[in-house]
Amino acid sequence: MLRIAAAGSPMSTPSPGGTVEGIKQAHSLGINALEVEWVQRVPSNLERMEQIRKTSQELDVKLTVHAPYFINLNADDPSKLEASKQRILNALSMAELCGAVSVCVHPAFYLKNTPEEAFESVRTATAEIMSFKDSLFPNTNLAYETMGKRTQFGTLEEVLKISKEFGIYPCVDFAHLHARSNGELNSVDEWDEMLDMYKEYLGDNSLSEMHIHYSGIEYTEKGERRHLPLKDSDANWQDFVQVLKERKVGGVLVCESPVMEQDTLLMIEEYDK
Ligand SMILES: [Zn+2]
C-alpha cells in the first residue's frame, strides 16, 4: 500500500499549528501520511513525541521524518562531521519515539573530494551511526536521499550501494534526480528502469516499502534550483503516479510541493483513479 504524504503540517492546520494538530488536519483532509519536518532542529521534548505517536496511531497517519539540512558526512572539519552524525542520531532516536518509520537525510557534499572518496567518508560515518541501531532506533530506517545538485553526494547508485551495505533503504527523490540530470528521468521507461535498479540492489520485496519524495522542480545544468507546484512544472506527475501504482510500490510518497497539501490531494486523486 502506498500512502501519499503531506510534507509537514498542512497549510490549513488551525493555529497554533504543530505536528499533533498537523496530523489531525491531514487526517481530516483524507491524507494518511505525513513527513515531520525537523529540517532546522530536532526537538527534545519526550512528552511531545509520545503525543505525536499516540495521535498518529489513533488516526492511522503514517509518519516519516526529514532530518536537519545541516549535515555533511564528508566534512573535512572533524567538529562538523561529529555534529552531523549527532544530528542524524538525534533525528533517528526521536523518530523512533514518535513512531516514524523512516528518516531522510541529505548525506554529504563532495567538496574537493572525488565521489569515491566521499563514498568512503559516508560509509565510515554510517558504520558509526548504525552501531547505535539496536539501542536507539531499532524500528526506524535511515534513508539517505537522492540529491538534486551535482555538488551533492546522492546519485541513485550511490544511495542504493550504501543502503545495500547497511541493510537500510534510501529516500528516492525522483524530482531531485530529474533536476540533477537536467531534465531527463521524467518518463515511464526511465522510472521503470530506476525501479528495476532499486530492486536489483535491495531485493525482490524492496519496492513494497519505499520512502519517496516528489514535486515539480526548476533546474539548470547544475541541477536543482527550487521546488515548484506540479501544475507549474514540466513533471509528468500523472504518469509517475500511475507507474508507482502499476509496479505496486508501497511505503510513503511525500509530496514536497510549495502548495503543500493541495498537490498531495491532487496526487491522491490521480492515484485513486
Ligand atoms: Zn530532502
Residues whose N, C-alpha, C, O or C-beta is under 5 A from the ligand:
A	BS01	ZN	E145
